[in-house]
Amino acid sequence: MTHDEQHKAIVGLMDFARKMKRYDQEEFEMLVKRDKDDEDLDEKAQRRLVALYEQFVGPWGR
C-alpha cells in the first residue's frame, strides 16, 4: 500500500469515526496520528486499516 492509498483510506474513514466502537475508534486515531507524522504503516496496521475501511466504507479496491 502506498502512502497516498493509506492517506485516502484514512480520509475516507474520517466521516465514520463517530460510528465506530471504542476499540475501533482508538485504533483509527492511532492510524491517523501515524499518517499525520508521514509514517508508513507496517503490514499489520495496513491490514487493520483495510478491514476498517471495508467495514465502514465499502469494498477496498486497488
C-alpha positions, 0 to 999 in steps of 0.5 A: 500500500502506498502512502497516498492509498493509506492517506485516502483510506484514512480520509475516507474513514474520517466521516465514520469515526463517530460510528465506530466502537471504542476499540475501533475508534482508538485504533483509527486515531492511532492510524491517523496520528501515524499518517499525520507524522508521514509514517508508513504503516507496517503490514499489520496496521495496513491490514487493520486499516483495510478491514476498517475501511471495508467495514465502514466504507465499502469494498477496498479496491486497488 
